[in-house]
């Protein structure tokens, strides 16, 4: 029942993806994009039309002869669930095959949100979505999950993600849990990869081939795409960017990890630690005329301090963004992507973070006139993970 994230697609599937991503398209446009004969293309298009996968939606402009047929994906042939499992919030979305978002809901990941409770909560929401849109189980293609790593994607296991508020998030057979609960094929992929897939799909007409996605939040996560495909390593370690050493004599964030690592200076955990240390010394932070204790420091209070103009929080926030920019420059100098997409809670907390990080990255990036990096906060933003997870399920649909 499970999807493999690295299945080689067939000609039929590749043609379907082209129609789904760029339709309405003509047969001539499809022939230009795929190296197959005209008769084979006609046969595959006829097959998909009879099966209800694609629709003939009208006639295209004529070049002197008969007007060509226009083909478009049938959005209601199937529906897909996308799920993001993260540390601060998780998100469930329902999509049609045009990747239109039918419904979406987010919830906080508190100390009660164990794996078992998350599965039960998401399953209940899925049932509500199906009822709202009058969708039968036979109309569902599957569930795509974008989760915090490290993962064993082929085994469907979340190995040992850090900093979850609830207990029990070690060696979680999350794919099997959902397949048992919802009786649908389920794909597991790390959230950074699905975010990059989703954001890349949202700008598909720009023909970006080489892209980098970096998430700055409780941890630092990254994903790379080359020639339009995700780059995989031997093992899944999406958080390894956080272990990039930027100060050989620096401290480390916790009881494990590298000394002087990027996450020690540029993560929510690092910000919270710096501000708590300051409060323990002089207790100088006030928000809305009320003192803030070290125990109350979190991203919400940090963001409130920024909006209130607290000079210490402002300086710590800028320093974190500057260190993050150094890490970005290291990645860019290694890979030289066309596009660098930045996401995560720190990027979205205040415009200062994105601005400072990108300015520092540009100054420290080595490039010639032939290469100038382009930065973006993305199009889908907080919906990137769920969209990409659902999209990966659609791309592996058995045709």
ZANUTI-76699 format. One record per residue (C-alpha): residue in one letter; residue number from 1; chain; z, y negated, x. Coordinates in steps of 0.25 Angstrom, whole numbers. Example, Ala and Ser with C-alpha at 12.3 -4.5 7.8 and 13.67 -1.06 7.14 Angstrom:
BEGIN
{'A' 1 'A' {31 18 49}}
{'S' 2 'A' {29 4 55}}
***
This chain:
BEGIN
{'X' 1 'A' {0 0 0}}
{'X' 2 'A' {2 -9 12}}
{'X' 3 'A' {-8 -19 18}}
{'X' 4 'A' {-11 -19 33}}
{'X' 5 'A' {-12 -34 38}}
{'X' 6 'A' {-23 -29 48}}
{'X' 7 'A' {-33 -21 40}}
{'X' 8 'A' {-47 -23 44}}
{'X' 9 'A' {-55 -29 31}}
{'X' 10 'A' {-68 -23 26}}
{'X' 11 'A' {-81 -31 24}}
{'X' 12 'A' {-78 -31 9}}
{'X' 13 'A' {-64 -37 12}}
{'X' 14 'A' {-69 -48 21}}
{'X' 15 'A' {-80 -52 11}}
{'X' 16 'A' {-69 -53 1}}
{'X' 17 'A' {-61 -61 10}}
{'X' 18 'A' {-72 -71 12}}
{'X' 19 'A' {-75 -72 -3}}
{'X' 20 'A' {-60 -74 -5}}
{'X' 21 'A' {-58 -84 6}}
{'X' 22 'A' {-71 -92 4}}
{'X' 23 'A' {-77 -90 -10}}
{'X' 24 'A' {-85 -93 -17}}
{'X' 25 'A' {-95 -88 -7}}
{'X' 26 'A' {-109 -83 -8}}
{'X' 27 'A' {-114 -69 -3}}
{'X' 28 'A' {-122 -77 8}}
{'X' 29 'A' {-109 -84 13}}
{'X' 30 'A' {-102 -70 14}}
{'X' 31 'A' {-114 -64 21}}
{'X' 32 'A' {-113 -75 31}}
{'X' 33 'A' {-98 -72 33}}
{'X' 34 'A' {-99 -57 34}}
{'X' 35 'A' {-108 -48 42}}
{'X' 36 'A' {-113 -39 32}}
{'X' 37 'A' {-126 -37 25}}
{'X' 38 'A' {-130 -44 12}}
{'X' 39 'A' {-131 -31 4}}
{'X' 40 'A' {-117 -27 9}}
{'X' 41 'A' {-112 -41 5}}
{'X' 42 'A' {-118 -40 -9}}
{'X' 43 'A' {-112 -26 -11}}
{'X' 44 'A' {-98 -30 -7}}
{'X' 45 'A' {-99 -43 -16}}
{'X' 46 'A' {-103 -35 -28}}
{'X' 47 'A' {-92 -25 -25}}
{'X' 48 'A' {-81 -35 -25}}
{'X' 49 'A' {-87 -42 -37}}
{'X' 50 'A' {-87 -29 -45}}
{'X' 51 'A' {-72 -27 -40}}
{'X' 52 'A' {-68 -40 -45}}
{'X' 53 'A' {-64 -45 -31}}
{'X' 54 'A' {-74 -57 -31}}
{'X' 55 'A' {-81 -65 -41}}
{'X' 56 'A' {-95 -71 -42}}
{'X' 57 'A' {-91 -86 -45}}
{'X' 58 'A' {-104 -92 -46}}
{'X' 59 'A' {-117 -96 -39}}
{'X' 60 'A' {-117 -104 -25}}
{'X' 61 'A' {-128 -114 -21}}
{'X' 62 'A' {-142 -109 -19}}
{'X' 63 'A' {-150 -111 -6}}
{'X' 64 'A' {-163 -110 -14}}
{'X' 65 'A' {-162 -96 -20}}
{'X' 66 'A' {-152 -90 -30}}
{'X' 67 'A' {-138 -96 -30}}
{'X' 68 'A' {-128 -86 -23}}
{'X' 69 'A' {-116 -80 -30}}
{'X' 70 'A' {-103 -85 -26}}
{'X' 71 'A' {-92 -75 -24}}
{'X' 72 'A' {-77 -78 -25}}
{'X' 73 'A' {-64 -69 -25}}
{'X' 74 'A' {-59 -65 -38}}
{'X' 75 'A' {-45 -71 -37}}
{'X' 76 'A' {-39 -63 -48}}
{'X' 77 'A' {-43 -49 -43}}
{'X' 78 'A' {-30 -47 -36}}
{'X' 79 'A' {-17 -55 -33}}
{'X' 80 'A' {-8 -55 -21}}
{'X' 81 'A' {6 -58 -18}}
{'X' 82 'A' {10 -65 -5}}
{'X' 83 'A' {24 -66 0}}
{'X' 84 'A' {31 -74 11}}
{'X' 85 'A' {44 -68 17}}
{'X' 86 'A' {50 -79 25}}
{'X' 87 'A' {64 -83 30}}
{'X' 88 'A' {66 -96 22}}
{'X' 89 'A' {57 -94 9}}
{'X' 90 'A' {48 -83 4}}
{'X' 91 'A' {36 -84 -5}}
{'X' 92 'A' {28 -76 -14}}
{'X' 93 'A' {14 -79 -19}}
{'X' 94 'A' {4 -73 -28}}
{'X' 95 'A' {-11 -75 -25}}
{'X' 96 'A' {-24 -72 -31}}
{'X' 97 'A' {-36 -67 -22}}
{'X' 98 'A' {-40 -82 -20}}
{'X' 99 'A' {-26 -84 -14}}
{'X' 100 'A' {-23 -93 -25}}
{'X' 101 'A' {-8 -94 -26}}
{'X' 102 'A' {-4 -89 -40}}
{'X' 103 'A' {11 -90 -39}}
{'X' 104 'A' {21 -93 -27}}
{'X' 105 'A' {36 -93 -26}}
{'X' 106 'A' {46 -95 -14}}
{'X' 107 'A' {60 -92 -12}}
{'X' 108 'A' {71 -94 -2}}
{'X' 109 'A' {75 -83 7}}
{'X' 110 'A' {90 -83 7}}
{'X' 111 'A' {101 -74 11}}
{'X' 112 'A' {99 -65 -1}}
{'X' 113 'A' {84 -63 1}}
{'X' 114 'A' {84 -49 7}}
{'X' 115 'A' {71 -41 8}}
{'X' 116 'A' {75 -33 -4}}
{'X' 117 'A' {77 -46 -12}}
{'X' 118 'A' {65 -53 -7}}
{'X' 119 'A' {56 -41 -12}}
{'X' 120 'A' {63 -41 -25}}
{'X' 121 'A' {62 -56 -27}}
{'X' 122 'A' {47 -56 -23}}
{'X' 123 'A' {44 -44 -32}}
{'X' 124 'A' {50 -51 -44}}
{'X' 125 'A' {41 -63 -41}}
{'X' 126 'A' {29 -55 -39}}
{'X' 127 'A' {31 -49 -53}}
{'X' 128 'A' {33 -63 -59}}
{'X' 129 'A' {20 -68 -52}}
{'X' 130 'A' {12 -56 -58}}
{'X' 131 'A' {18 -59 -72}}
{'X' 132 'A' {15 -74 -71}}
{'X' 133 'A' {0 -72 -67}}
{'X' 134 'A' {-1 -59 -76}}
{'X' 135 'A' {-5 -51 -64}}
{'X' 136 'A' {-4 -35 -64}}
{'X' 137 'A' {0 -27 -52}}
{'X' 138 'A' {-14 -21 -51}}
{'X' 139 'A' {-19 -36 -48}}
{'X' 140 'A' {-10 -37 -36}}
{'X' 141 'A' {-16 -35 -22}}
{'X' 142 'A' {-3 -35 -14}}
{'X' 143 'A' {7 -43 -7}}
{'X' 144 'A' {6 -50 6}}
{'X' 145 'A' {19 -53 13}}
{'X' 146 'A' {20 -63 24}}
{'X' 147 'A' {34 -62 31}}
{'X' 148 'A' {42 -66 42}}
{'X' 149 'A' {41 -57 54}}
{'X' 150 'A' {42 -50 63}}
{'X' 151 'A' {35 -39 54}}
{'X' 152 'A' {29 -25 55}}
{'X' 153 'A' {17 -29 46}}
{'X' 154 'A' {11 -15 46}}
{'X' 155 'A' {24 -9 42}}
{'X' 156 'A' {28 -20 32}}
{'X' 157 'A' {41 -23 39}}
{'X' 158 'A' {48 -36 42}}
{'X' 159 'A' {55 -33 55}}
{'X' 160 'A' {66 -42 58}}
{'X' 161 'A' {63 -57 53}}
{'X' 162 'A' {74 -67 57}}
{'X' 163 'A' {82 -77 49}}
{'X' 164 'A' {80 -71 35}}
{'X' 165 'A' {92 -76 27}}
{'X' 166 'A' {94 -63 21}}
{'X' 167 'A' {98 -50 27}}
{'X' 168 'A' {89 -37 28}}
{'X' 169 'A' {76 -43 34}}
{'X' 170 'A' {74 -33 45}}
{'X' 171 'A' {65 -22 45}}
{'X' 172 'A' {61 -25 31}}
{'X' 173 'A' {50 -16 25}}
{'X' 174 'A' {45 -28 17}}
{'X' 175 'A' {31 -22 13}}
{'X' 176 'A' {36 -9 8}}
{'X' 177 'A' {47 -16 0}}
{'X' 178 'A' {37 -25 -7}}
{'X' 179 'A' {27 -13 -9}}
{'X' 180 'A' {38 -5 -16}}
{'X' 181 'A' {42 -17 -24}}
{'X' 182 'A' {28 -22 -29}}
{'X' 183 'A' {19 -10 -27}}
{'X' 184 'A' {9 -18 -20}}
{'X' 185 'A' {2 -18 -6}}
{'X' 186 'A' {10 -27 3}}
{'X' 187 'A' {6 -34 16}}
{'X' 188 'A' {16 -39 26}}
{'X' 189 'A' {12 -49 37}}
{'X' 190 'A' {20 -60 44}}
{'X' 191 'A' {21 -73 38}}
{'X' 192 'A' {15 -81 49}}
{'X' 193 'A' {2 -73 48}}
{'X' 194 'A' {1 -74 33}}
{'X' 195 'A' {4 -89 34}}
{'X' 196 'A' {-8 -90 44}}
{'X' 197 'A' {-17 -82 35}}
{'X' 198 'A' {-14 -90 23}}
{'X' 199 'A' {-16 -103 30}}
{'X' 200 'A' {-29 -99 37}}
{'X' 201 'A' {-34 -94 23}}
{'X' 202 'A' {-31 -108 17}}
{'X' 203 'A' {-40 -115 27}}
{'X' 204 'A' {-50 -103 27}}
{'X' 205 'A' {-62 -113 26}}
{'X' 206 'A' {-59 -119 39}}
{'X' 207 'A' {-62 -107 47}}
{'X' 208 'A' {-50 -108 56}}
{'X' 209 'A' {-50 -95 66}}
{'X' 210 'A' {-38 -97 74}}
{'X' 211 'A' {-25 -102 68}}
{'X' 212 'A' {-10 -102 71}}
{'X' 213 'A' {1 -102 61}}
{'X' 214 'A' {15 -106 66}}
{'X' 215 'A' {28 -106 56}}
{'X' 216 'A' {40 -114 60}}
{'X' 217 'A' {52 -110 52}}
{'X' 218 'A' {64 -101 53}}
{'X' 219 'A' {56 -95 64}}
{'X' 220 'A' {43 -98 71}}
{'X' 221 'A' {31 -89 67}}
{'X' 222 'A' {16 -89 70}}
{'X' 223 'A' {3 -83 67}}
{'X' 224 'A' {-11 -83 74}}
{'X' 225 'A' {-25 -82 68}}
{'X' 226 'A' {-37 -80 77}}
{'X' 227 'A' {-51 -79 71}}
{'X' 228 'A' {-45 -79 57}}
{'X' 229 'A' {-36 -67 59}}
{'X' 230 'A' {-21 -66 62}}
{'X' 231 'A' {-17 -63 76}}
{'X' 232 'A' {-8 -51 77}}
{'X' 233 'A' {1 -46 89}}
{'X' 234 'A' {7 -32 92}}
{'X' 235 'A' {19 -35 83}}
{'X' 236 'A' {22 -46 73}}
{'X' 237 'A' {31 -56 79}}
{'X' 238 'A' {28 -69 70}}
{'X' 239 'A' {40 -76 75}}
{'X' 240 'A' {37 -74 90}}
{'X' 241 'A' {32 -89 91}}
{'X' 242 'A' {47 -93 90}}
{'X' 243 'A' {50 -85 103}}
{'X' 244 'A' {40 -94 111}}
{'X' 245 'A' {48 -99 122}}
{'X' 246 'A' {47 -115 124}}
{'X' 247 'A' {59 -117 132}}
{'X' 248 'A' {63 -107 143}}
{'X' 249 'A' {77 -112 144}}
{'X' 250 'A' {79 -114 129}}
{'X' 251 'A' {89 -107 119}}
{'X' 252 'A' {85 -97 109}}
{'X' 253 'A' {87 -98 94}}
{'X' 254 'A' {95 -85 91}}
{'X' 255 'A' {100 -73 98}}
{'X' 256 'A' {86 -68 100}}
{'X' 257 'A' {73 -73 104}}
{'X' 258 'A' {68 -81 116}}
{'X' 259 'A' {76 -93 123}}
{'X' 260 'A' {68 -106 121}}
{'X' 261 'A' {60 -100 110}}
{'X' 262 'A' {52 -109 101}}
{'X' 263 'A' {60 -105 89}}
{'X' 264 'A' {73 -110 96}}
{'X' 265 'A' {67 -124 95}}
{'X' 266 'A' {57 -124 83}}
{'X' 267 'A' {63 -116 71}}
{'X' 268 'A' {72 -118 59}}
{'X' 269 'A' {82 -110 66}}
{'X' 270 'A' {82 -119 78}}
{'X' 271 'A' {82 -132 70}}
{'X' 272 'A' {94 -127 62}}
{'X' 273 'A' {102 -123 75}}
{'X' 274 'A' {99 -136 81}}
{'X' 275 'A' {104 -144 69}}
{'X' 276 'A' {116 -135 67}}
{'X' 277 'A' {120 -137 81}}
{'X' 278 'A' {120 -152 80}}
{'X' 279 'A' {128 -152 67}}
{'X' 280 'A' {139 -143 74}}
{'X' 281 'A' {140 -154 84}}
{'X' 282 'A' {140 -167 76}}
{'X' 283 'A' {137 -163 61}}
{'X' 284 'A' {128 -175 60}}
{'X' 285 'A' {118 -171 50}}
{'X' 286 'A' {119 -176 35}}
{'X' 287 'A' {110 -174 24}}
{'X' 288 'A' {111 -182 11}}
{'X' 289 'A' {124 -188 16}}
{'X' 290 'A' {130 -174 17}}
{'X' 291 'A' {133 -167 31}}
{'X' 292 'A' {125 -154 35}}
{'X' 293 'A' {133 -143 41}}
{'X' 294 'A' {127 -134 52}}
{'X' 295 'A' {127 -123 41}}
{'X' 296 'A' {118 -131 32}}
{'X' 297 'A' {107 -133 42}}
{'X' 298 'A' {94 -127 38}}
{'X' 299 'A' {79 -131 36}}
{'X' 300 'A' {82 -139 23}}
{'X' 301 'A' {93 -147 30}}
{'X' 302 'A' {85 -149 42}}
{'X' 303 'A' {73 -154 33}}
{'X' 304 'A' {83 -163 25}}
{'X' 305 'A' {88 -169 38}}
{'X' 306 'A' {74 -172 42}}
{'X' 307 'A' {71 -179 29}}
{'X' 308 'A' {84 -187 30}}
{'X' 309 'A' {80 -192 44}}
{'X' 310 'A' {91 -185 52}}
{'X' 311 'A' {87 -188 67}}
{'X' 312 'A' {93 -176 73}}
{'X' 313 'A' {86 -166 63}}
{'X' 314 'A' {73 -174 65}}
{'X' 315 'A' {74 -173 80}}
{'X' 316 'A' {77 -158 80}}
{'X' 317 'A' {66 -156 70}}
{'X' 318 'A' {56 -163 79}}
{'X' 319 'A' {61 -155 91}}
{'X' 320 'A' {59 -142 84}}
{'X' 321 'A' {45 -146 80}}
{'X' 322 'A' {41 -150 94}}
{'X' 323 'A' {46 -137 99}}
{'X' 324 'A' {37 -130 89}}
{'X' 325 'A' {26 -138 93}}
{'X' 326 'A' {27 -133 107}}
{'X' 327 'A' {27 -119 102}}
{'X' 328 'A' {14 -122 94}}
{'X' 329 'A' {8 -128 107}}
{'X' 330 'A' {11 -114 114}}
{'X' 331 'A' {4 -106 103}}
{'X' 332 'A' {-8 -116 102}}
{'X' 333 'A' {-10 -115 117}}
{'X' 334 'A' {-10 -100 116}}
{'X' 335 'A' {-19 -98 104}}
{'X' 336 'A' {-27 -112 101}}
{'X' 337 'A' {-28 -110 86}}
{'X' 338 'A' {-37 -119 78}}
{'X' 339 'A' {-26 -121 68}}
{'X' 340 'A' {-11 -121 69}}
{'X' 341 'A' {-4 -120 55}}
{'X' 342 'A' {11 -123 55}}
{'X' 343 'A' {20 -118 44}}
{'X' 344 'A' {35 -115 41}}
{'X' 345 'A' {47 -122 37}}
{'X' 346 'A' {49 -131 49}}
{'X' 347 'A' {34 -136 48}}
{'X' 348 'A' {36 -139 33}}
{'X' 349 'A' {50 -145 34}}
{'X' 350 'A' {45 -159 39}}
{'X' 351 'A' {32 -165 44}}
{'X' 352 'A' {39 -168 57}}
{'X' 353 'A' {39 -153 62}}
{'X' 354 'A' {24 -151 60}}
{'X' 355 'A' {20 -165 66}}
{'X' 356 'A' {29 -163 78}}
{'X' 357 'A' {25 -149 81}}
{'X' 358 'A' {10 -151 80}}
{'X' 359 'A' {11 -164 89}}
{'X' 360 'A' {18 -156 100}}
{'X' 361 'A' {9 -144 98}}
{'X' 362 'A' {-3 -153 100}}
{'X' 363 'A' {2 -160 112}}
{'X' 364 'A' {6 -146 119}}
{'X' 365 'A' {-7 -139 115}}
{'X' 366 'A' {-17 -137 126}}
{'X' 367 'A' {-31 -139 120}}
{'X' 368 'A' {-45 -145 124}}
{'X' 369 'A' {-54 -153 115}}
{'X' 370 'A' {-59 -140 110}}
{'X' 371 'A' {-46 -136 104}}
{'X' 372 'A' {-37 -145 95}}
{'X' 373 'A' {-26 -138 87}}
{'X' 374 'A' {-25 -141 72}}
{'X' 375 'A' {-12 -140 65}}
{'X' 376 'A' {-9 -138 50}}
{'X' 377 'A' {3 -135 41}}
{'X' 378 'A' {-6 -126 33}}
{'X' 379 'A' {-12 -126 20}}
{'X' 380 'A' {-3 -116 13}}
{'X' 381 'A' {10 -119 20}}
{'X' 382 'A' {21 -112 13}}
{'X' 383 'A' {11 -103 6}}
{'X' 384 'A' {4 -98 18}}
{'X' 385 'A' {12 -85 20}}
{'X' 386 'A' {11 -80 6}}
{'X' 387 'A' {-4 -84 5}}
{'X' 388 'A' {-7 -77 18}}
{'X' 389 'A' {0 -65 14}}
{'X' 390 'A' {-7 -64 1}}
{'X' 391 'A' {-20 -67 8}}
{'X' 392 'A' {-18 -55 18}}
{'X' 393 'A' {-17 -46 7}}
{'X' 394 'A' {-30 -51 0}}
{'X' 395 'A' {-37 -49 14}}
{'X' 396 'A' {-33 -35 14}}
{'X' 397 'A' {-37 -32 0}}
{'X' 398 'A' {-44 -18 0}}
{'X' 399 'A' {-58 -20 -6}}
***
